[in-house]
Amino acid sequence: MCSRLVTTASSWLRFVNARVLLIAALVAAFATAVVFKPEMVSAQRGSELEQMRQAFSAKNNATLADPYRGITSGTPEHDLFPIRATGVSTEPVRLAAQAFLAALTPEQRARTTYPVDDLEWRKWANQDIYIRQGVSFLDMTEAQREKAFDLIRAGLSAKGFTQTRDIMRLNYTLGELNDNNFDRYGEWRYYLTVMGEPSATEPWGWQFDGHHAVVNYFVLRDQVVMTPLFAGSEPVIARSGKYAGTVVLQDEQTRGLAMLNALDAAQRKQAILSFSKTGNNNIGEAFKDNQVLDYAGIPATALTGAQREQLVDLVGLYVSNMKEGPARVRMEEVRRHLDRTYFAWIGSPESKVFYYRIHSPVILIEFDHQVPVGLRHLSETPNLPNPEHVHVVIRTPNGNDYGKDLLRQHYAQHPH
């Protein structure tokens, strides 16, 4: 009897121990899953993102084999951008560029500097997955970041700088709204490159490049070309998170609509290209350097004097992202070609979703409500554009984006 009891007790203990070990193993497995799942997801997410970046960059870089001609209406126009004295000092931006470069390590400087005529100028993209060159704000020390921001401040107005910083902040908000996906989005995923040697007499420039924010800044003595310029965001308003309350591109939206509403019925008929707005309409975005775009919409010659001034003021809203001096020179250029300036619209006047552009021989401005991308999972209409995703692009048609026409003339006068 005792022997059977001992055997039974022993069997029971083995059973209990086995159950305990099984439960312990399950708990350990669960704990491991909880602890390592984010890392596994991050690693998988990173691998997939890298594949997307490689494919996207390879596809778009292939378009750069087409030599630069610039955006035209079909036949390029010449003699629009003469080399001339403007009386506007560019010394502050030159000194800021020199200070920024001096703050970098030799290795950082080597991958940040390019010749002034390098193809690197054309390697920019508003998409987050493009593989960029130069030094990233992620890789900068705080002191280096301040020097980088000093360079951007030197080239942009206070309004332009604030807008750029707010776009960077909203890119962090986009990461928050995607389960804290900062492998893809974030405030510091932006890059700076410097083309040429910062100089008071020779051509040079810099490029700021990242998701929804791109600035190309070319300098030749006291002349400045600050296009292509891209500004956008998704979302355009941070309603929660670290940067709650941050807002961009609302004036551009409101004043564009006000321009349309200033037109009478007959003028609207000329301006509106289509009442249907079901997709993206911007034409001059990344890798569209040689786009052919004919003039369309209502010409400024068909506007009243007050309407013409309202159109000029709308252009000024965009140009005022530059410092006051270069902006004044740019607006003089715009006014000289006002009679050949067109305002075009896509979308219903009653809709909150629209596209508009201002197009002349010397400037192209586009504002576009776009289909959701980063916030597609939160949209009630994921296949239709909405006001939470805005793209703005500014170009200099007829061959002077990146200061290309000025550089061409400089080389003709001073062979290198």
C-alpha positions as CSV (number, residue, x, y, z in Angstrom):
1,M,0.0,0.0,0.0
2,C,2.7,2.5,1.0
3,S,4.6,1.6,-2.2
4,R,1.5,2.4,-4.3
5,L,1.0,5.7,-2.4
6,V,4.6,6.7,-3.0
7,T,4.3,5.8,-6.6
8,T,1.0,7.7,-7.0
9,A,2.5,10.8,-5.2
10,S,5.6,10.7,-7.3
11,S,3.5,10.5,-10.5
12,W,1.4,13.4,-9.3
13,L,4.5,15.5,-8.6
14,R,5.8,14.7,-12.0
15,F,2.5,15.7,-13.5
16,V,2.4,19.0,-11.5
17,N,6.0,19.8,-12.4
18,A,5.3,19.1,-16.1
19,R,2.4,21.5,-15.9
20,V,4.4,24.1,-14.1
21,L,7.2,23.8,-16.7
22,L,4.7,24.1,-19.5
23,I,3.1,27.2,-18.0
24,A,6.5,28.7,-17.4
25,A,7.5,28.0,-21.0
26,L,4.4,29.6,-22.2
27,V,4.9,32.6,-20.0
28,A,8.5,32.9,-21.2
29,A,7.4,32.6,-24.8
30,F,4.8,35.3,-24.3
31,A,7.2,37.6,-22.5
32,T,9.8,37.1,-25.3
33,A,7.1,38.0,-27.9
34,V,6.2,41.1,-26.0
35,V,9.8,42.2,-25.5
36,F,11.1,41.4,-29.0
37,K,8.0,41.9,-31.2
38,P,8.7,45.7,-31.7
39,E,12.2,45.0,-32.7
40,M,11.2,42.3,-35.1
41,V,8.5,44.6,-36.6
42,S,11.1,47.4,-36.8
43,A,13.6,45.2,-38.5
44,Q,11.1,43.9,-41.0
45,R,9.8,47.4,-41.5
46,G,13.3,48.7,-42.1
47,S,14.1,45.9,-44.6
48,E,10.9,46.6,-46.6
49,L,11.6,50.3,-46.5
50,E,15.1,49.9,-47.8
51,Q,13.8,47.9,-50.7
52,M,11.2,50.6,-51.5
53,R,13.9,53.3,-51.3
54,Q,16.2,51.4,-53.7
55,A,13.5,50.8,-56.2
56,F,12.1,54.3,-56.0
57,S,15.5,56.0,-56.3
58,A,16.7,53.8,-59.2
59,K,13.5,54.4,-61.2
60,N,13.6,58.2,-60.8
61,N,17.4,58.7,-61.1
62,A,17.0,57.0,-64.5
63,T,15.0,60.1,-65.7
64,L,18.0,62.3,-65.1
65,A,19.7,60.9,-68.1
66,D,17.6,63.3,-70.1
67,P,19.7,66.5,-70.3
68,Y,18.2,69.5,-68.5
69,R,16.1,71.9,-70.6
70,G,13.7,73.3,-68.1
71,I,9.9,73.6,-68.0
72,T,8.6,75.2,-71.2
73,S,5.4,75.8,-73.0
74,G,6.8,73.9,-75.9
75,T,9.5,76.2,-77.3
76,P,12.1,77.5,-74.9
77,E,12.3,81.2,-74.5
78,H,15.7,82.9,-74.3
79,D,17.2,86.1,-72.8
80,L,14.8,86.1,-69.8
81,F,17.4,86.0,-67.1
82,P,20.4,88.2,-67.8
83,I,23.4,88.4,-65.5
84,R,23.1,91.7,-63.9
85,A,23.8,93.6,-60.7
86,T,20.8,93.6,-58.3
87,G,22.3,95.6,-55.4
88,V,21.3,92.9,-53.0
89,S,24.1,91.5,-50.8
90,T,24.5,87.7,-50.6
91,E,27.3,87.9,-48.1
92,P,25.2,86.7,-45.1
93,V,24.3,83.4,-46.9
94,R,27.9,82.9,-48.1
95,L,29.3,83.4,-44.5
96,A,26.6,81.0,-43.1
97,A,27.5,78.4,-45.7
98,Q,31.2,78.7,-44.8
99,A,30.5,78.4,-41.1
100,F,28.3,75.3,-41.7
101,L,31.0,73.6,-43.7
102,A,33.6,74.4,-41.1
103,A,31.5,72.8,-38.4
104,L,31.4,69.4,-40.2
105,T,33.9,66.7,-39.8
106,P,36.2,66.0,-42.9
107,E,34.1,62.9,-43.7
108,Q,30.8,64.8,-43.5
109,R,32.2,67.6,-45.6
110,A,33.4,65.2,-48.2
111,R,29.9,63.7,-48.7
112,T,28.2,67.1,-48.5
113,T,30.1,69.1,-51.1
114,Y,29.7,68.8,-54.9
115,P,30.7,70.8,-58.0
116,V,28.4,73.7,-58.8
117,D,27.3,72.1,-62.1
118,D,26.8,68.6,-60.6
119,L,23.7,66.5,-61.4
120,E,23.1,66.4,-57.6
121,W,21.0,69.6,-58.0
122,R,18.4,67.6,-59.8
123,K,18.4,64.7,-57.3
124,W,15.7,65.9,-54.9
125,A,12.2,64.5,-54.1
126,N,9.3,65.4,-52.0
127,Q,8.7,61.7,-51.2
128,D,10.1,60.4,-48.0
129,I,11.5,57.2,-49.5
130,Y,14.1,58.8,-51.8
131,I,17.8,58.0,-51.1
132,R,19.4,61.4,-50.5
133,Q,23.0,62.6,-50.4
134,G,24.8,65.0,-48.1
135,V,24.7,65.1,-44.3
136,S,21.5,64.4,-42.5
137,F,20.2,66.4,-39.6
138,L,19.9,63.0,-37.8
139,D,23.7,62.7,-38.0
140,M,24.5,66.2,-36.9
141,T,25.4,67.3,-33.4
142,E,23.3,70.1,-31.9
143,A,26.1,72.6,-32.7
144,Q,26.1,71.4,-36.4
145,R,22.3,71.6,-36.6
146,E,22.4,75.2,-35.4
147,K,24.9,76.0,-38.2
148,A,22.7,74.3,-40.7
149,F,19.7,76.2,-39.5
150,D,21.8,79.4,-39.7
151,L,22.4,78.7,-43.4
152,I,18.7,78.2,-44.1
153,R,17.8,81.3,-42.1
154,A,20.3,83.3,-44.1
155,G,18.6,82.3,-47.4
156,L,14.9,82.3,-46.3
157,S,12.7,85.0,-44.8
158,A,11.4,84.5,-41.3
159,K,8.2,83.3,-42.8
160,G,10.0,80.8,-45.1
161,F,12.2,79.5,-42.3
162,T,9.2,79.0,-39.9
163,Q,7.3,77.2,-42.7
164,T,10.2,74.9,-43.3
165,R,10.7,74.1,-39.6
166,D,7.0,73.5,-39.2
167,I,7.0,71.0,-42.1
168,M,9.8,69.2,-40.4
169,R,7.8,69.1,-37.2
170,L,4.7,67.8,-39.0
171,N,6.8,65.0,-40.5
172,Y,7.3,63.9,-36.9
173,T,3.5,64.1,-36.4
174,L,3.1,61.9,-39.4
175,G,5.4,59.4,-37.7
176,E,3.3,59.5,-34.5
177,L,0.1,58.9,-36.6
178,N,1.8,55.8,-38.1
179,D,2.4,53.9,-34.9
180,N,5.5,55.9,-34.1
181,N,7.2,54.9,-37.4
182,F,10.3,57.0,-37.1
183,D,12.2,54.6,-39.3
184,R,10.4,56.3,-42.1
185,Y,9.2,59.7,-40.8
186,G,10.6,62.2,-38.4
187,E,11.7,65.8,-37.7
188,W,15.4,65.2,-38.6
189,R,15.2,63.2,-41.8
190,Y,16.4,66.1,-43.9
191,Y,19.7,66.6,-45.7
192,L,21.9,69.5,-46.8
193,T,24.4,69.6,-49.7
194,V,26.6,72.5,-50.9
195,M,27.3,72.9,-54.6
196,G,30.5,74.8,-55.5
197,E,32.7,76.8,-53.2
198,P,30.8,79.6,-51.3
199,S,32.1,82.7,-53.1
200,A,31.4,86.4,-53.5
201,T,32.3,86.2,-57.2
202,E,31.9,82.6,-58.5
203,P,28.6,80.6,-58.8
204,W,27.7,78.3,-55.9
205,G,24.6,77.2,-54.0
206,W,23.0,74.8,-51.5
207,Q,20.1,72.3,-51.3
208,F,17.9,71.3,-48.4
209,D,16.1,68.1,-49.2
210,G,13.6,65.9,-47.4
211,H,10.0,64.8,-47.2
212,H,7.7,67.7,-48.2
213,A,10.4,70.3,-47.9
214,V,13.0,71.1,-50.6
215,V,14.9,74.3,-51.2
216,N,17.3,74.8,-54.1
217,Y,19.3,78.0,-53.6
218,F,21.7,79.2,-56.3
219,V,23.9,82.2,-56.0
220,L,25.9,84.2,-58.6
221,R,27.4,87.2,-57.0
222,D,24.3,89.2,-56.0
223,Q,21.8,87.2,-57.9
224,V,19.7,84.5,-56.3
225,V,17.5,81.7,-57.8
226,M,15.5,79.8,-55.2
227,T,13.8,77.2,-57.3
228,P,12.7,74.5,-57.5
229,L,11.1,75.0,-54.1
230,F,8.7,72.4,-52.6
231,A,6.6,72.8,-49.6
232,G,3.9,70.4,-48.4
233,S,2.6,68.3,-45.5
234,E,0.4,65.5,-44.5
235,P,-1.2,66.4,-42.2
236,V,-1.2,70.2,-42.6
237,I,-2.5,70.6,-39.0
238,A,-1.2,68.7,-36.0
239,R,-4.2,68.1,-33.8
240,S,-2.4,66.0,-31.2
241,G,1.1,64.8,-30.3
242,K,4.4,66.5,-29.6
243,Y,3.8,69.4,-32.0
244,A,0.0,69.8,-31.5
245,G,-1.2,73.2,-33.0
246,T,1.4,73.3,-35.8
247,V,-0.2,74.5,-39.0
248,V,1.1,75.1,-42.5
249,L,0.0,76.3,-46.0
250,Q,-3.4,77.7,-44.9
251,D,-2.8,81.2,-46.3
252,E,-1.9,79.7,-49.6
253,Q,-5.1,77.7,-49.5
254,T,-7.4,80.6,-48.4
255,R,-6.0,83.3,-50.7
256,G,-6.0,81.0,-53.7
257,L,-9.7,80.4,-53.2
258,A,-10.2,84.2,-52.6
259,M,-8.5,84.8,-56.0
260,L,-11.0,82.5,-57.7
261,N,-13.9,84.1,-55.8
262,A,-12.8,87.5,-57.0
263,L,-13.6,86.5,-60.6
264,D,-17.0,87.1,-62.2
265,A,-18.9,84.3,-63.9
266,A,-17.4,84.9,-67.3
267,Q,-13.9,85.1,-65.9
268,R,-14.4,81.9,-63.9
269,K,-15.4,80.1,-67.1
270,Q,-12.0,81.0,-68.5
271,A,-10.1,80.1,-65.3
272,I,-11.6,76.8,-64.4
273,L,-10.1,74.0,-66.4
274,S,-12.2,71.3,-64.8
275,F,-14.8,71.1,-62.1
276,S,-13.7,67.5,-61.3
277,K,-10.9,67.1,-58.9
278,T,-10.4,63.3,-58.3
279,G,-6.6,63.0,-58.2
280,N,-3.3,64.8,-58.0
281,N,-2.8,67.6,-60.5
282,N,0.7,69.1,-59.7
283,I,2.8,69.0,-62.9
284,G,6.2,70.5,-61.8
285,E,7.2,68.2,-58.9
286,A,10.3,66.1,-58.6
287,F,11.9,64.6,-61.7
288,K,9.8,66.9,-63.9
289,D,12.6,69.3,-64.8
290,N,11.7,69.2,-68.6
291,Q,8.0,69.2,-68.4
292,V,6.1,70.8,-71.3
293,L,3.2,72.8,-69.9
294,D,1.2,75.2,-72.1
295,Y,-0.4,78.3,-70.7
296,A,-4.0,77.8,-69.6
297,G,-6.7,79.5,-67.6
298,I,-7.4,83.2,-67.5
299,P,-4.7,85.7,-68.6
300,A,-3.9,88.6,-66.4
301,T,-4.9,90.9,-69.4
302,A,-8.5,89.7,-68.8
303,L,-8.5,90.9,-65.2
304,T,-9.4,94.2,-63.7
305,G,-6.7,96.4,-62.2
306,A,-7.7,95.3,-58.7
307,Q,-7.8,91.6,-59.7
308,R,-4.3,92.0,-61.3
309,E,-3.0,93.3,-58.0
310,Q,-4.6,90.5,-56.1
311,L,-2.9,88.0,-58.4
312,V,0.4,89.8,-57.9
313,D,-0.1,89.7,-54.1
314,L,-0.8,85.9,-54.4
315,V,2.5,85.4,-56.2
316,G,4.1,87.5,-53.5
317,L,2.8,85.2,-50.8
318,Y,5.0,82.4,-52.3
319,V,8.0,84.6,-53.3
320,S,8.1,86.0,-49.7
321,N,9.7,82.7,-48.6
322,M,12.9,84.4,-49.8
323,K,14.7,87.1,-48.0
324,E,13.3,90.6,-48.6
325,G,16.0,91.7,-51.1
326,P,16.0,88.7,-53.4
327,A,12.2,88.6,-53.1
328,R,11.9,92.2,-54.3
329,V,14.1,91.4,-57.3
330,R,12.0,88.4,-58.1
331,M,8.7,90.3,-57.9
332,E,10.1,92.9,-60.3
333,E,10.8,90.0,-62.7
334,V,7.2,88.7,-62.2
335,R,5.6,92.2,-62.8
336,R,7.6,92.6,-66.1
337,H,5.8,89.5,-67.4
338,L,2.4,90.1,-65.8
339,D,0.6,90.5,-69.2
340,R,1.7,86.9,-70.0
341,T,0.7,85.5,-66.6
342,Y,-2.2,83.0,-66.3
343,F,-4.3,81.8,-63.4
344,A,-5.9,78.3,-63.8
345,W,-8.1,76.3,-61.5
346,I,-9.3,72.7,-61.1
347,G,-12.2,71.8,-58.8
348,S,-15.6,73.1,-57.9
349,P,-15.6,76.6,-56.5
350,E,-17.8,75.3,-53.7
351,S,-15.5,72.4,-52.9
352,K,-12.8,72.3,-50.1
353,V,-10.5,70.4,-52.5
354,F,-8.9,72.1,-55.4
355,Y,-5.8,72.8,-57.5
356,Y,-4.6,76.1,-58.9
357,R,-1.5,77.4,-60.7
358,I,0.0,80.7,-61.7
359,H,2.1,80.4,-64.8
360,S,4.2,83.0,-66.7
361,P,7.5,82.8,-68.7
362,V,9.4,83.4,-65.5
363,I,7.5,81.7,-62.7
364,L,5.3,78.6,-62.2
365,I,3.4,78.2,-58.9
366,E,1.2,75.2,-58.1
367,F,-1.0,74.5,-55.1
368,D,-2.6,71.0,-54.9
369,H,-4.8,69.1,-52.5
370,Q,-3.6,65.5,-52.9
371,V,-4.7,61.9,-52.4
372,P,-3.7,60.6,-48.9
373,V,-0.5,58.6,-48.6
374,G,0.9,58.6,-45.1
375,L,-2.6,59.0,-43.6
376,R,-4.5,56.8,-46.0
377,H,-5.4,54.4,-43.1
378,L,-7.1,57.2,-41.3
379,S,-9.0,58.7,-44.3
380,E,-12.7,58.2,-44.9
381,T,-12.0,58.7,-48.6
382,P,-8.6,57.1,-49.2
383,N,-8.8,57.3,-53.0
384,L,-9.7,61.0,-53.2
385,P,-7.7,64.2,-52.5
386,N,-8.3,66.0,-49.3
387,P,-7.3,69.3,-47.5
388,E,-5.0,67.3,-45.1
389,H,-2.4,66.6,-47.8
390,V,-1.1,69.7,-49.6
391,H,1.7,70.0,-52.1
392,V,3.1,73.4,-53.3
393,V,5.8,73.7,-55.9
394,I,7.5,76.8,-57.3
395,R,9.6,76.7,-60.5
396,T,11.5,79.1,-62.8
397,P,10.5,78.0,-66.4
398,N,12.6,78.4,-69.5
399,G,15.8,77.0,-68.2
400,N,16.6,78.8,-65.0
401,D,15.7,76.4,-62.2
402,Y,18.8,75.8,-60.1
403,G,20.2,79.0,-61.7
404,K,21.0,76.9,-64.8
405,D,20.6,79.7,-67.3
406,L,22.7,82.1,-65.2
407,L,25.4,79.4,-64.9
408,R,25.3,78.8,-68.6
409,Q,25.9,82.5,-69.3
410,H,28.6,82.7,-66.6
411,Y,30.5,79.8,-68.3
412,A,30.1,81.5,-71.7
413,Q,31.7,84.7,-70.3
414,H,34.3,82.9,-68.1
415,P,35.2,79.5,-69.5
416,H,36.2,77.0,-66.8
